[in-house]
Amino acid sequence: MARKFFVGGNWKCNGTTDEVKKIVTFLNKAEVPSEDIVEVVVSPPFVFLPVVKSLLRSDFHVAAQNCWVRKGGAFTGEISAEMLVNLSIPWVILGHSERRLILNESNEFVSDKVAYALSQGIKVIACVGETLEQRESGSTLAVVAAQTKAIAEKVSNWANIVLAYEPVWAIGTGKVATPAQAQEVHAELRKWLHDNAGAEVAASTRIIYGGSVNGANCKELAAQPDVDGFLVGGASLKPEFVDIIKSATVKKNN
Ligand SMILES: O=C(CO)COP(=O)(O)O
């Protein structure tokens, strides 16, 4: 099954009302490949989701950057999956390394969130990735496999999951993974899915790369056979995000 190229923009904890409106303005004007070729999802902070959703062109979609692990209630400061459903937010990013590392979200907690969001009909961009220390000690594949396994143990249907490989050492550092480094881990993740979730899941699940992707390095990464798109941080706040979306055509011409 062909995997549609996926480009996500993770705006993280950035922006004012005026700034997010400016981003939406350049996105709305952009000439990009059609929805048949690339799926574009931008993820503003919670408070800007309604305004971005209301102004954004209809062929682009929005994602939350997190949500609560189960049904809402007495959980001060949290946002529930039910609220995202209520606002018709179709996607959520879960397990980002900034939450795993700074907020101590464990593999198990992330996988509970993934399972709960899916149960509420929200599609999930699930993030995995190793730290520099883990890469240097040779445990990259073990780390990403354990993160993926935790999810696979709680999820049987992968149709609404996009797996984002985001090496922590590449995030916000300007040190992008080389195309070969990204391809190696993506291929291993696909093999892991093949062996543990089945051939169909492995063939159809999008595995996207994140970590210092920009307008200059995206094409070479996009050309890798197991790179099905990107999760972009810093560059998703800038007009060069449009160039990253356009890198989908590299795939089409392969
Ligand atoms: O964390 C990321 C996307 O989720 C990547 O961030 P940067 O593109 O800023 O490195």
The ligand as an SDF file (V2000), in Angstrom:
LIG
                    3D

 10  9  0  0  0  0  0  0  0  0999 V2000
   11.1330   18.2490   17.8180 O   0  0  0  0  0  0  0  0  0  0  0  0
   10.9630   18.4430   16.6200 C   0  0  0  0  0  0  0  0  0  0  0  0
    9.6410   18.2450   16.0000 C   0  0  0  0  0  0  0  0  0  0  0  0
    8.7560   17.6210   16.8700 O   0  0  0  0  0  0  0  0  0  0  0  0
   12.0640   18.8890   15.7520 C   0  0  0  0  0  0  0  0  0  0  0  0
   12.4470   20.1560   16.1400 O   0  0  0  0  0  0  0  0  0  0  0  0
   13.4750   20.9920   15.2200 P   0  0  0  0  0  0  0  0  0  0  0  0
   12.9790   20.8640   13.7980 O   0  0  0  0  0  0  0  0  0  0  0  0
   13.3860   22.3970   15.7370 O   0  0  0  0  0  0  0  0  0  0  0  0
   14.8100   20.3520   15.4000 O   0  0  0  0  0  0  0  0  0  0  0  0
  1  2  2  0
  2  3  1  0
  2  5  1  0
  3  4  1  0
  5  6  1  0
  6  7  1  0
  7  8  2  0
  7  9  1  0
  7 10  1  0
M  END
$$$$
